[in-house]
Amino acid sequence: MKVLPERLEVIYEEILSLLAQQRFSEIKERLSSLEPADVSEILSEVPTPKRALLFRLLPKDLAIEVFEHMEGSEREELLNSFTDKETAEIVENMSDDDRTALFDELPAKTVKKLLRHLSPEERQIANSLLNYRPFSAGRIMTPEFIDLKASMTAQEAIQHIRKEARGKETIYTCFVTDHERHLLGVVELEDLILANPETPVSVLMEDDPVYVTTDTDQEECAQIMSKYDLHALPVVDREKRLVGIVTFDDVLDVVEEEATEDFEKMAGIQPVEDTYLNTGILALSRKRFLWLLICILTEALTSSVLKNYSIALERVVALSFFIPLLIGTGGNAGTQSATLVIRGMTLGEIEWKNVGYVFAREILTGLLLGGTLSLLAVGRAYMLGTGAGVALTVALALIAVVLIGNLAGALLPFVARLLRIDPAIMSGPFITTIVDVLGLIVYFEIAEHVLNL
């Protein structure tokens, strides 16, 4: 269940009231006046049996758009309540990229059943998109684009767009191809409208367009579209034949998915496919259990360190006062550094050639932060009356721990990339555990030297 915005909450209550009175024509009129995304939110709040009834009241075009906005589990529930004819109508008329995303969420058996409902032409398109590598440009692209010929005049191009526009993903950016569908250039609708009617498309087009291949990772597509401020990104095959386009709405979905997955991994959670409120307690617990178990096992090292230096703790009990401060600060410093480096890697700002520069920056940042924080730690030590020796120990240890945290947070993402695993895994609980163990060892070693234990 979601928390609806106040304006939609009022409409939701109105719909339920009309439904109780069986005033179906008024419900249809009310829902038809709303945006598809708003209708989707309202339907997500309605109990499943009533949801199917309300969905059937929607006009066909609106119903398809609403269906594309719904969450995976809600769409699957609706599909299970549809007749074969209703299912065929909805799936047939979905945009190709949204239909592919739906098929990715459903069990293989259900996908095979849905494919049988498609027309031969749409089935061929669906199968083509499903055969591309998951999370690639080929998987999220749509083949619904406007293609023009370089020999056309601006007037002929506009007439062609007017004829082909219905059902296309976008008409604002058009693509110029030759007779074998090789990508030659890109031209904007605005340029065609403002040009002299007799101007050739070859003169108006950008003849060296940015493009990706069907195998390009979807995250890289998002980076390219952001870098060049593109509304639509052409996708070509190995022979540079235009096979589809990736549009900005697809990229927004990719950015959200990738950011969510990175946040979950950085927090030590296995990626959750559905929304938080739609995911069962057992599923959530299972997703979180693995890293918590790993943390318990690795934190055993912390216990071993404390046991190894138990004599120092017995001699100077005040040393135990600052253990939470040190491991908490070191872990936070490491997570901060990891977050900045992983973000830089994701955006393409940090590459392998920058390792030395990143290393140097984190050393300087660690010394600056650690030195500043150590002054506060010394003040706290004197407030607790621990004496100058303990205060100096804590100050030196804090500088070292922040430095260790910075370096661990900055370098572990590079190690992850070297091992070909997601750098986001190398943060959160993982870094905190490493910094805890190393930080305690450094703390007690400094204490033994400063306090002559």
Kinemage of the C-alpha trace (Angstrom):
@kinemage 1
@onewidth
@group {chain A} dominant
@subgroup {mainchain}
@vectorlist {calphas} color= white
{ca met a 1} P 0.000 0.000 0.000
{ca lys a 2} L 1.221 3.517 -0.824
{ca val a 3} L 0.610 6.814 0.915
{ca leu a 4} L -1.379 8.915 -1.531
{ca pro a 5} L -0.851 12.670 -1.868
{ca glu a 6} L -3.656 14.641 -0.229
{ca arg a 7} L -5.279 15.650 -3.543
{ca leu a 8} L -5.410 12.012 -4.696
{ca glu a 9} L -6.659 10.850 -1.297
{ca val a 10} L -9.751 13.012 -1.784
{ca ile a 11} L -10.348 11.545 -5.265
{ca tyr a 12} L -9.752 8.026 -3.932
{ca glu a 13} L -12.464 8.457 -1.296
{ca glu a 14} L -14.774 9.886 -3.961
{ca ile a 15} L -14.175 6.877 -6.231
{ca leu a 16} L -14.874 4.428 -3.396
{ca ser a 17} L -18.100 6.262 -2.595
{ca leu a 18} L -19.236 6.142 -6.231
{ca leu a 19} L -18.259 2.489 -6.421
{ca ala a 20} L -20.365 1.643 -3.373
{ca gln a 21} L -23.319 3.302 -5.116
{ca gln a 22} L -22.504 1.492 -8.392
{ca arg a 23} L -22.384 4.792 -10.301
{ca phe a 24} L -20.025 3.409 -12.911
{ca ser a 25} L -20.494 6.059 -15.597
{ca glu a 26} L -19.483 8.787 -13.137
{ca ile a 27} L -16.434 6.774 -12.065
{ca lys a 28} L -15.374 6.400 -15.699
{ca glu a 29} L -15.787 10.141 -16.284
{ca arg a 30} L -13.856 11.020 -13.112
{ca leu a 31} L -10.950 8.681 -13.827
{ca ser a 32} L -10.784 9.756 -17.468
{ca ser a 33} L -10.120 13.326 -16.364
{ca leu a 34} L -6.932 12.321 -14.507
{ca glu a 35} L -3.369 11.723 -15.643
{ca pro a 36} L -2.457 8.030 -16.186
{ca ala a 37} L 0.167 8.148 -13.412
{ca asp a 38} L -2.453 9.468 -10.946
{ca val a 39} L -4.977 6.803 -11.945
{ca ser a 40} L -2.275 4.180 -11.422
{ca glu a 41} L -1.602 5.446 -7.891
{ca ile a 42} L -5.298 5.431 -7.042
{ca leu a 43} L -5.796 1.898 -8.379
{ca ser a 44} L -2.823 0.667 -6.356
{ca glu a 45} L -4.760 1.594 -3.195
{ca val a 46} L -7.931 -0.205 -4.236
{ca pro a 47} L -8.378 -3.844 -3.074
{ca thr a 48} L -7.573 -6.350 -5.836
{ca pro a 49} L -11.145 -7.445 -6.789
{ca lys a 50} L -12.339 -3.839 -7.082
{ca arg a 51} L -9.144 -2.815 -8.878
{ca ala a 52} L -9.936 -5.099 -11.819
{ca leu a 53} L -13.456 -3.675 -12.012
{ca leu a 54} L -12.234 -0.063 -12.032
{ca phe a 55} L -9.576 -0.871 -14.618
{ca arg a 56} L -12.236 -2.258 -16.965
{ca leu a 57} L -14.094 1.062 -16.733
{ca leu a 58} L -11.159 2.976 -18.235
{ca pro a 59} L -11.156 3.952 -21.928
{ca lys a 60} L -8.841 1.700 -23.951
{ca asp a 61} L -6.040 4.234 -24.573
{ca leu a 62} L -6.017 5.387 -20.949
{ca ala a 63} L -6.103 1.800 -19.676
{ca ile a 64} L -2.930 0.931 -21.589
{ca glu a 65} L -1.055 3.981 -20.251
{ca val a 66} L -2.241 3.280 -16.698
{ca phe a 67} L -1.126 -0.341 -16.998
{ca glu a 68} L 2.365 0.795 -18.062
{ca his a 69} L 2.617 2.974 -14.929
{ca met a 70} L 1.651 0.233 -12.463
{ca glu a 71} L 4.046 -1.789 -10.323
{ca gly a 72} L 5.039 -5.325 -11.310
{ca ser a 73} L 2.986 -7.233 -8.733
{ca glu a 74} L -0.111 -5.113 -9.422
{ca arg a 75} L 0.180 -5.689 -13.174
{ca glu a 76} L 0.541 -9.431 -12.655
{ca glu a 77} L -2.581 -9.488 -10.461
{ca leu a 78} L -4.537 -7.637 -13.135
{ca leu a 79} L -3.319 -9.976 -15.870
{ca asn a 80} L -4.502 -12.950 -13.830
{ca ser a 81} L -7.982 -11.405 -13.620
{ca phe a 82} L -8.247 -10.649 -17.361
{ca thr a 83} L -9.835 -12.808 -20.006
{ca asp a 84} L -7.582 -13.910 -22.868
{ca lys a 85} L -9.151 -11.248 -25.088
{ca glu a 86} L -8.534 -8.472 -22.544
{ca thr a 87} L -4.962 -9.640 -22.018
{ca ala a 88} L -4.271 -9.687 -25.742
{ca glu a 89} L -5.648 -6.168 -26.177
{ca ile a 90} L -3.564 -4.695 -23.363
{ca val a 91} L -0.264 -6.445 -24.196
{ca glu a 92} L -0.652 -5.889 -27.937
{ca asn a 93} L -1.020 -2.131 -27.537
{ca met a 94} L 1.715 -1.523 -24.945
{ca ser a 95} L 4.828 0.277 -26.137
{ca asp a 96} L 7.550 -2.192 -27.086
{ca asp a 97} L 10.017 -1.158 -24.381
{ca asp a 98} L 7.384 -1.189 -21.613
{ca arg a 99} L 6.160 -4.593 -22.785
{ca thr a 100} L 9.728 -5.933 -22.661
{ca ala a 101} L 10.095 -4.567 -19.107
{ca leu a 102} L 6.838 -6.326 -18.161
{ca phe a 103} L 8.047 -9.625 -19.623
{ca asp a 104} L 11.297 -9.296 -17.670
{ca glu a 105} L 9.301 -9.151 -14.422
{ca leu a 106} L 7.039 -12.135 -15.138
{ca pro a 107} L 7.753 -15.874 -14.881
{ca ala a 108} L 8.845 -17.518 -18.143
{ca lys a 109} L 5.666 -19.606 -18.292
{ca thr a 110} L 3.498 -16.480 -18.112
{ca val a 111} L 5.607 -14.726 -20.778
{ca lys a 112} L 5.153 -17.646 -23.185
{ca lys a 113} L 1.401 -17.452 -22.652
{ca leu a 114} L 1.360 -13.682 -23.266
{ca leu a 115} L 3.478 -13.993 -26.411
{ca arg a 116} L 0.822 -16.275 -27.891
{ca his a 117} L -1.709 -13.434 -27.526
{ca leu a 118} L 0.346 -11.056 -29.683
{ca ser a 119} L -0.083 -10.565 -33.390
{ca pro a 120} L 2.709 -12.120 -35.512
{ca glu a 121} L 4.260 -8.699 -36.115
{ca glu a 122} L 4.259 -7.682 -32.433
{ca arg a 123} L 5.434 -11.170 -31.391
{ca gln a 124} L 8.436 -10.814 -33.685
{ca ile a 125} L 9.317 -7.426 -32.169
{ca ala a 126} L 8.891 -8.760 -28.612
{ca asn a 127} L 11.036 -11.818 -29.269
{ca ser a 128} L 13.695 -9.641 -30.884
{ca leu a 129} L 13.932 -7.360 -27.827
{ca leu a 130} L 13.896 -10.275 -25.381
{ca asn a 131} L 16.840 -11.881 -27.178
{ca tyr a 132} L 19.149 -8.982 -26.294
{ca arg a 133} L 21.341 -9.176 -23.218
{ca pro a 134} L 19.569 -8.096 -19.987
{ca phe a 135} L 20.316 -4.496 -18.929
{ca ser a 136} L 21.551 -3.622 -22.417
{ca ala a 137} L 20.413 -0.883 -24.779
{ca gly a 138} L 18.777 -3.530 -26.965
{ca arg a 139} L 16.592 -4.606 -24.048
{ca ile a 140} L 15.228 -1.129 -23.231
{ca met a 141} L 15.055 0.360 -26.732
{ca thr a 142} L 11.912 0.745 -28.832
{ca pro a 143} L 11.768 0.209 -32.607
{ca glu a 144} L 9.051 2.864 -32.900
{ca phe a 145} L 10.935 5.847 -34.377
{ca ile a 146} L 10.706 8.183 -37.377
{ca asp a 147} L 13.294 7.519 -40.072
{ca leu a 148} L 13.890 9.858 -42.998
{ca lys a 149} L 15.996 9.783 -46.171
{ca ala a 150} L 18.761 12.292 -46.833
{ca ser a 151} L 17.336 13.044 -50.286
{ca met a 152} L 14.004 14.266 -48.889
{ca thr a 153} L 13.239 17.963 -48.740
{ca ala a 154} L 12.088 19.546 -45.486
{ca gln a 155} L 8.524 19.634 -46.809
{ca glu a 156} L 8.604 15.953 -47.802
{ca ala a 157} L 10.065 15.049 -44.422
{ca ile a 158} L 7.262 16.863 -42.561
{ca gln a 159} L 4.651 15.115 -44.698
{ca his a 160} L 6.313 11.772 -43.923
{ca ile a 161} L 6.335 12.550 -40.192
{ca arg a 162} L 2.652 13.511 -40.320
{ca lys a 163} L 1.865 10.198 -41.989
{ca glu a 164} L 3.977 7.985 -39.678
{ca ala a 165} L 3.700 9.863 -36.378
{ca arg a 166} L 0.835 7.916 -34.817
{ca gly a 167} L 2.176 5.227 -32.509
{ca lys a 168} L 5.798 6.399 -32.655
{ca glu a 169} L 7.709 6.945 -29.426
{ca thr a 170} L 8.814 10.455 -30.389
{ca ile a 171} L 8.588 12.726 -33.432
{ca tyr a 172} L 10.746 15.572 -32.140
{ca thr a 173} L 13.988 13.835 -33.050
{ca cys a 174} L 14.100 12.016 -36.389
{ca phe a 175} L 16.784 9.744 -37.761
{ca val a 176} L 18.213 9.737 -41.266
{ca thr a 177} L 19.069 6.359 -42.799
{ca asp a 178} L 20.054 5.029 -46.210
{ca his a 179} L 18.185 2.301 -48.088
{ca glu a 180} L 19.955 -0.385 -46.056
{ca arg a 181} L 18.982 1.310 -42.760
{ca his a 182} L 22.508 2.493 -41.922
{ca leu a 183} L 22.405 5.513 -39.600
{ca leu a 184} L 23.515 8.637 -41.470
{ca gly a 185} L 22.379 11.469 -39.240
{ca val a 186} L 19.842 13.051 -36.885
{ca val a 187} L 17.522 15.980 -37.536
{ca glu a 188} L 15.195 17.827 -35.162
{ca leu a 189} L 11.567 18.499 -36.034
{ca glu a 190} L 12.087 22.163 -35.146
{ca asp a 191} L 14.786 22.508 -37.815
{ca leu a 192} L 12.518 20.929 -40.441
{ca ile a 193} L 9.646 23.291 -39.600
{ca leu a 194} L 11.804 26.442 -39.634
{ca ala a 195} L 13.748 25.534 -42.792
{ca asn a 196} L 12.890 26.512 -46.341
{ca pro a 197} L 10.501 23.783 -47.638
{ca glu a 198} L 12.907 22.889 -50.446
{ca thr a 199} L 15.969 22.492 -48.226
{ca pro a 200} L 17.302 18.904 -48.375
{ca val a 201} L 17.343 16.882 -45.153
{ca ser a 202} L 21.027 16.178 -45.830
{ca val a 203} L 21.746 19.883 -45.245
{ca leu a 204} L 19.711 20.084 -42.020
{ca met a 205} L 20.833 16.876 -40.364
{ca glu a 206} L 23.699 16.382 -37.924
{ca asp a 207} L 25.825 13.926 -39.867
{ca asp a 208} L 27.955 12.603 -36.983
{ca pro a 209} L 25.346 11.637 -34.371
{ca val a 210} L 26.007 10.117 -30.972
{ca tyr a 211} L 24.802 6.509 -30.874
{ca val a 212} L 25.142 3.262 -28.933
{ca thr a 213} L 25.058 -0.392 -29.954
{ca thr a 214} L 22.535 -2.993 -28.851
{ca asp a 215} L 25.130 -4.419 -26.420
{ca thr a 216} L 25.841 -1.105 -24.668
{ca asp a 217} L 25.032 -1.248 -20.951
{ca gln a 218} L 21.854 0.631 -20.017
{ca glu a 219} L 23.730 2.629 -17.366
{ca glu a 220} L 26.165 3.860 -20.020
{ca cys a 221} L 23.165 4.902 -22.166
{ca ala a 222} L 21.929 7.030 -19.280
{ca gln a 223} L 25.353 8.657 -18.906
{ca ile a 224} L 25.557 9.440 -22.643
{ca met a 225} L 22.067 10.953 -22.761
{ca ser a 226} L 22.831 13.083 -19.716
{ca lys a 227} L 26.197 14.211 -21.106
{ca tyr a 228} L 24.822 15.272 -24.503
{ca asp a 229} L 21.320 16.364 -23.339
{ca leu a 230} L 19.603 14.000 -25.764
{ca his a 231} L 15.856 13.337 -25.917
{ca ala a 232} L 16.380 10.151 -27.919
{ca leu a 233} L 19.497 8.032 -28.384
{ca pro a 234} L 19.837 5.915 -31.571
{ca val a 235} L 20.740 2.235 -31.134
{ca val a 236} L 22.552 0.434 -33.970
{ca asp a 237} L 23.654 -3.135 -34.608
{ca arg a 238} L 27.187 -4.252 -35.463
{ca glu a 239} L 26.768 -3.109 -39.086
{ca lys a 240} L 25.632 0.322 -37.859
{ca arg a 241} L 22.054 -0.309 -38.999
{ca leu a 242} L 19.501 1.603 -36.955
{ca val a 243} L 17.353 -0.866 -34.990
{ca gly a 244} L 15.808 1.284 -32.261
{ca ile a 245} L 16.005 4.278 -29.956
{ca val a 246} L 16.279 4.819 -26.213
{ca thr a 247} L 14.135 7.711 -24.980
{ca phe a 248} L 14.530 9.892 -21.901
{ca asp a 249} L 11.632 8.228 -20.032
{ca asp a 250} L 13.376 4.859 -20.376
{ca val a 251} L 16.592 6.409 -19.076
{ca leu a 252} L 14.808 7.886 -16.050
{ca asp a 253} L 13.641 4.377 -15.158
{ca val a 254} L 17.194 3.083 -15.589
{ca val a 255} L 18.654 5.819 -13.372
{ca glu a 256} L 16.088 5.079 -10.664
{ca glu a 257} L 16.727 1.335 -10.846
{ca glu a 258} L 20.525 1.694 -10.790
{ca ala a 259} L 20.476 4.249 -7.941
{ca thr a 260} L 18.122 2.070 -5.892
{ca glu a 261} L 20.294 -1.001 -6.454
{ca asp a 262} L 23.452 0.896 -5.457
{ca phe a 263} L 21.818 2.271 -2.289
{ca glu a 264} L 20.683 -1.219 -1.319
{ca lys a 265} L 24.098 -2.758 -1.907
{ca met a 266} L 25.836 0.056 -0.026
{ca ala a 267} L 23.550 -0.642 2.933
{ca gly a 268} L 24.313 -4.363 2.765
{ca ile a 269} L 20.960 -5.401 1.284
{ca gln a 270} L 20.505 -7.721 -1.667
{ca pro a 271} L 18.497 -5.857 -4.358
{ca val a 272} L 14.736 -5.943 -3.758
{ca glu a 273} L 12.739 -6.394 -6.972
{ca asp a 274} L 9.428 -4.936 -5.774
{ca thr a 275} L 8.572 -1.863 -3.699
{ca tyr a 276} L 9.156 -1.932 0.055
{ca leu a 277} L 5.448 -2.038 0.938
{ca asn a 278} L 4.711 -4.746 -1.635
{ca thr a 279} L 7.573 -7.013 -0.503
{ca gly a 280} L 6.762 -9.664 2.098
{ca ile a 281} L 8.410 -9.730 5.532
{ca leu a 282} L 10.147 -13.040 4.831
{ca ala a 283} L 11.513 -11.742 1.517
{ca leu a 284} L 12.816 -8.543 3.151
{ca ser a 285} L 14.405 -10.529 5.972
{ca arg a 286} L 16.084 -12.875 3.494
{ca lys a 287} L 17.479 -9.939 1.481
{ca arg a 288} L 18.998 -8.381 4.617
{ca phe a 289} L 20.145 -11.540 6.410
{ca leu a 290} L 23.247 -12.422 4.374
{ca trp a 291} L 25.221 -9.242 5.043
{ca leu a 292} L 24.171 -9.183 8.701
{ca leu a 293} L 25.492 -12.741 9.020
{ca ile a 294} L 28.738 -11.743 7.292
{ca cys a 295} L 29.069 -8.770 9.643
{ca ile a 296} L 28.603 -10.978 12.706
{ca leu a 297} L 31.251 -13.390 11.468
{ca thr a 298} L 33.738 -10.652 10.593
{ca glu a 299} L 33.035 -8.697 13.783
{ca ala a 300} L 34.392 -11.755 15.590
{ca leu a 301} L 37.760 -10.313 14.585
{ca thr a 302} L 36.918 -7.216 16.611
{ca ser a 303} L 36.258 -9.363 19.659
{ca ser a 304} L 39.580 -11.114 19.115
{ca val a 305} L 41.383 -7.757 18.964
{ca leu a 306} L 39.759 -6.614 22.216
{ca lys a 307} L 40.679 -9.907 23.884
{ca asn a 308} L 44.268 -9.599 22.646
{ca tyr a 309} L 44.595 -6.141 24.202
{ca ser a 310} L 42.592 -6.919 27.353
{ca ile a 311} L 45.653 -6.312 29.556
{ca ala a 312} L 45.923 -2.740 28.239
{ca leu a 313} L 42.233 -2.191 28.982
{ca glu a 314} L 42.647 -3.560 32.517
{ca arg a 315} L 45.555 -1.222 33.200
{ca val a 316} L 43.917 1.879 31.693
{ca val a 317} L 40.154 1.466 31.845
{ca ala a 318} L 39.701 4.955 30.351
{ca leu a 319} L 40.812 3.589 26.979
{ca ser a 320} L 37.461 1.784 26.691
{ca phe a 321} L 35.605 5.124 26.891
{ca phe a 322} L 36.698 6.063 23.377
{ca ile a 323} L 36.280 2.771 21.491
{ca pro a 324} L 32.749 3.647 20.220
{ca leu a 325} L 33.976 7.105 19.154
{ca leu a 326} L 36.903 5.699 17.176
{ca ile a 327} L 35.152 2.856 15.357
{ca gly a 328} L 32.078 5.005 14.647
{ca thr a 329} L 34.129 7.858 13.197
{ca gly a 330} L 36.359 5.550 11.148
{ca gly a 331} L 33.399 3.654 9.704
{ca asn a 332} L 31.595 6.868 8.774
{ca ala a 333} L 34.728 8.314 7.158
{ca gly a 334} L 35.134 5.145 5.079
{ca thr a 335} L 31.497 5.142 3.975
{ca gln a 336} L 31.726 8.823 2.994
{ca ser a 337} L 34.814 8.235 0.856
{ca ala a 338} L 33.323 5.129 -0.745
{ca thr a 339} L 30.126 6.995 -1.600
{ca leu a 340} L 32.033 9.811 -3.319
{ca val a 341} L 34.306 7.450 -5.256
{ca ile a 342} L 31.485 5.108 -6.328
{ca arg a 343} L 29.439 8.091 -7.490
{ca gly a 344} L 32.438 9.336 -9.493
{ca met a 345} L 32.895 5.879 -11.047
{ca thr a 346} L 29.204 5.623 -11.912
{ca leu a 347} L 29.209 9.016 -13.620
{ca gly a 348} L 32.442 8.259 -15.452
{ca glu a 349} L 34.349 11.011 -13.602
{ca ile a 350} L 36.847 8.608 -11.961
{ca glu a 351} L 38.808 6.049 -14.005
{ca trp a 352} L 41.782 3.759 -13.428
{ca lys a 353} L 44.230 6.501 -14.372
{ca asn a 354} L 42.945 8.554 -11.398
{ca val a 355} L 43.852 5.968 -8.709
{ca gly a 356} L 47.004 7.788 -7.568
{ca tyr a 357} L 45.255 11.155 -7.521
{ca val a 358} L 42.338 9.767 -5.518
{ca phe a 359} L 44.791 8.107 -3.102
{ca ala a 360} L 46.671 11.399 -2.520
{ca arg a 361} L 43.450 13.407 -2.077
{ca glu a 362} L 42.097 10.974 0.523
{ca ile a 363} L 45.361 11.063 2.474
{ca leu a 364} L 45.234 14.856 2.664
{ca thr a 365} L 41.500 14.863 3.432
{ca gly a 366} L 41.978 12.208 6.125
{ca leu a 367} L 44.779 14.192 7.800
{ca leu a 368} L 42.719 17.390 7.697
{ca leu a 369} L 39.554 15.786 9.050
{ca gly a 370} L 41.383 13.619 11.568
{ca gly a 371} L 43.454 16.550 12.854
{ca thr a 372} L 40.376 18.721 13.332
{ca leu a 373} L 38.364 15.981 15.029
{ca ser a 374} L 41.294 15.060 17.274
{ca leu a 375} L 41.096 18.506 18.904
{ca leu a 376} L 37.507 17.758 19.895
{ca ala a 377} L 38.551 14.318 21.156
{ca val a 378} L 41.284 15.838 23.328
{ca gly a 379} L 38.728 18.235 24.815
{ca arg a 380} L 36.404 15.330 25.565
{ca ala a 381} L 39.240 13.358 27.174
{ca tyr a 382} L 40.054 16.240 29.519
{ca met a 383} L 36.359 16.653 30.373
{ca leu a 384} L 36.335 12.997 31.461
{ca gly a 385} L 39.527 13.523 33.465
{ca thr a 386} L 41.493 10.774 31.714
{ca gly a 387} L 44.837 12.537 31.782
{ca ala a 388} L 47.219 13.834 29.112
{ca gly a 389} L 48.485 10.396 28.049
{ca val a 390} L 45.050 9.032 27.166
{ca ala a 391} L 44.105 12.330 25.487
{ca leu a 392} L 47.206 12.152 23.252
{ca thr a 393} L 46.524 8.485 22.502
{ca val a 394} L 42.952 9.211 21.442
{ca ala a 395} L 44.025 12.198 19.317
{ca leu a 396} L 46.679 10.222 17.414
{ca ala a 397} L 44.417 7.206 17.050
{ca leu a 398} L 41.575 9.322 15.693
{ca ile a 399} L 43.823 10.813 13.005
{ca ala a 400} L 44.989 7.309 12.050
{ca val a 401} L 41.484 5.811 12.067
{ca val a 402} L 40.014 8.547 9.850
{ca leu a 403} L 42.969 8.144 7.487
{ca ile a 404} L 42.437 4.356 7.357
{ca gly a 405} L 38.708 4.844 6.767
{ca asn a 406} L 39.339 7.300 3.931
{ca leu a 407} L 41.836 5.038 2.192
{ca ala a 408} L 39.701 1.915 2.606
{ca gly a 409} L 36.614 3.710 1.305
{ca ala a 410} L 38.476 5.138 -1.674
{ca leu a 411} L 40.493 2.091 -2.733
{ca leu a 412} L 38.098 -0.818 -2.147
{ca pro a 413} L 35.770 0.277 -4.993
{ca phe a 414} L 38.796 0.047 -7.319
{ca val a 415} L 39.503 -3.445 -5.979
{ca ala a 416} L 35.874 -4.368 -6.672
{ca arg a 417} L 36.127 -3.124 -10.233
{ca leu a 418} L 39.354 -5.101 -10.691
{ca leu a 419} L 37.494 -8.230 -9.526
{ca arg a 420} L 34.588 -7.348 -11.866
{ca ile a 421} L 32.019 -6.961 -9.097
{ca asp a 422} L 29.785 -3.987 -8.330
{ca pro a 423} L 31.806 -1.310 -6.422
{ca ala a 424} L 28.686 -0.539 -4.332
{ca ile a 425} L 29.221 -3.855 -2.519
{ca met a 426} L 32.514 -2.500 -1.157
{ca ser a 427} L 30.875 0.016 1.155
{ca gly a 428} L 28.578 0.222 4.131
{ca pro a 429} L 28.955 -2.846 6.396
{ca phe a 430} L 31.990 -4.190 4.528
{ca ile a 431} L 34.111 -1.068 4.951
{ca thr a 432} L 32.879 -0.475 8.498
{ca thr a 433} L 34.015 -3.945 9.555
{ca ile a 434} L 37.484 -3.533 8.028
{ca val a 435} L 37.965 -0.105 9.596
{ca asp a 436} L 36.735 -1.352 12.994
{ca val a 437} L 39.353 -4.107 13.130
{ca leu a 438} L 42.271 -2.046 11.811
{ca gly a 439} L 41.251 0.986 13.871
{ca leu a 440} L 41.246 -0.950 17.155
{ca ile a 441} L 44.644 -2.487 16.417
{ca val a 442} L 46.110 0.967 15.680
{ca tyr a 443} L 44.434 2.451 18.783
{ca phe a 444} L 45.890 -0.102 21.182
{ca glu a 445} L 49.311 -0.087 19.535
{ca ile a 446} L 49.469 3.696 19.948
{ca ala a 447} L 48.268 3.329 23.548
{ca glu a 448} L 51.001 0.815 24.346
{ca his a 449} L 53.694 3.142 23.007
{ca val a 450} L 52.350 6.398 24.452
{ca leu a 451} L 51.341 5.004 27.848
{ca asn a 452} L 54.216 2.467 28.113
{ca leu a 453} L 51.784 -0.400 28.797
